């Protein structure tokens, strides 16, 4: 994780694939944002109890607490109204129409680290 001191933004990466998290973490270090990672939906909710990130990259298909559960929890809390959410999924059909309206972008896996970086850079306006 990147140190949050003097960082203009924060990004929470949520995916149960540790290798993918590591790959995206390396790619996003160029954005000069504090990076946090959660290898489960449950861990994401623990982090979100203490952090209001600028942006969340959220996988949907995770055991125990799904990405849909995390998404609904985030969007039910007004503290996260300004948080942008990028859903990253291998199964876009998991998202129902009302869930699509809760996110800023839906990306279908596989996604290259460079394309994810560019998308996030655009969403952050940097």
Buried (B, 14 or more C-beta within 10 A) or exposed (E): EBEEEEBEBBBBBBBBBEEBBEBBBEBBEEBEBBBBBBBBBBBBBEBBEEBBBBBBBBBBBBEEBBBBBBBBBBBEEEEBEEBBBBBBBEEEEBBEEEBEEBBEBBBEBEBEBEEBBEBBBEBBEE
